Every structure is written in C-alpha cells, then in structure tokens.
Amino acid sequence: MSKVCEISGKRVMFGNNVSHALNRTKRRFDANIIKKRFFIPEEGKWITLTVSTATLKTINRKGISAVLKEARAKGTYKG
C-alpha cells in the first residue's frame, strides 16, 4: 500500500536527521495513512479509501459526500 492519501494527496516527505555535531543523514517522514471503509448513502454502496488522519477528521466534520464532491472537483479523487 502506497503512503498517499487518496483525497488530499498527502504523501511521504524526505529530510535529514541532524545530530548534535550537525552530521546529516537522510530520513523519511511518513504520512499517517489508514485504510478505511465509508458508506455513501446517495449511491447506496461502500467504498474503501486510504486516507490521512487529518482527512479523516475533515470527513467526520463535513461528511463523506461533501468531501468526495470537493475532491472530484479538484481532480484528486477519480472514483
């Protein structure tokens, strides 16, 4: 499973570990991604999305239908 949110497009970022002596080594900042099922009442079906936890909070606040409508308008979700 790739670490990309299907709604917001959040993905892995890269940076450096910096020691006290200012030595730098590469590291990854993984997005907090979970796999979640949602029921869409308008279509009467379940969908499974990989979403970030920040997007999950937005879905809880606005509703899945509104979030999918915005994502389709932006072009980030093609389901």
C-alpha positions in Angstrom: 0.0 0.0 0.0 1.5 3.3 -1.0 1.7 6.1 1.6 -0.5 8.5 -0.3 -3.9 9.9 0.8 -6.5 9.4 -2.0 -8.4 12.6 -1.0 -5.8 15.2 0.0 -2.8 13.8 -1.9 -0.6 13.9 1.2 2.5 11.7 0.7 5.9 10.8 2.2 8.4 13.6 2.6 12.2 13.3 2.9 14.6 15.2 5.1 17.6 14.8 7.4 18.4 13.5 10.8 20.7 16.2 12.3 23.0 15.2 15.1 24.4 17.4 17.8 27.6 17.6 15.7 25.4 18.7 12.7 26.0 15.4 10.8 23.2 14.9 8.4 21.7 11.5 7.3 18.7 11.0 5.1 15.3 10.0 6.6 11.6 9.7 5.7 8.7 11.5 7.2 5.8 9.0 6.6 2.2 10.4 6.3 -0.2 9.0 8.9 -2.3 6.9 6.4 -5.0 4.4 7.3 -7.3 2.2 5.2 -11.0 2.9 6.0 -14.4 1.9 4.6 -17.1 4.5 4.1 -20.8 4.1 3.2 -22.1 6.6 0.6 -25.8 6.9 1.1 -26.5 8.6 -2.2 -25.0 5.7 -4.2 -26.0 3.0 -1.6 -22.6 1.4 -1.6 -19.4 1.1 0.4 -16.0 2.4 -0.7 -12.6 1.7 0.7 -10.1 4.6 0.8 -6.6 5.2 2.1 -6.8 8.5 3.8 -4.7 10.5 6.2 -5.9 11.0 9.7 -6.2 14.7 9.1 -8.5 14.0 6.2 -10.5 11.6 8.3 -11.2 14.4 10.8 -12.4 16.5 7.8 -14.7 13.7 6.7 -16.1 13.5 10.2 -16.8 17.2 10.2 -18.2 17.8 6.7 -19.4 14.3 5.7 -18.1 11.8 3.1 -20.3 13.1 0.3 -19.2 16.7 0.6 -15.5 15.7 0.8 -15.7 13.4 -2.2 -17.5 16.1 -4.2 -14.7 18.6 -3.4 -12.0 16.1 -4.3 -13.6 15.2 -7.6 -13.9 19.0 -8.4 -10.2 19.4 -7.6 -9.3 16.3 -9.5 -7.5 14.4 -6.7 -10.2 11.6 -6.5 -11.3 9.8 -9.6 -13.6 7.1 -8.1 
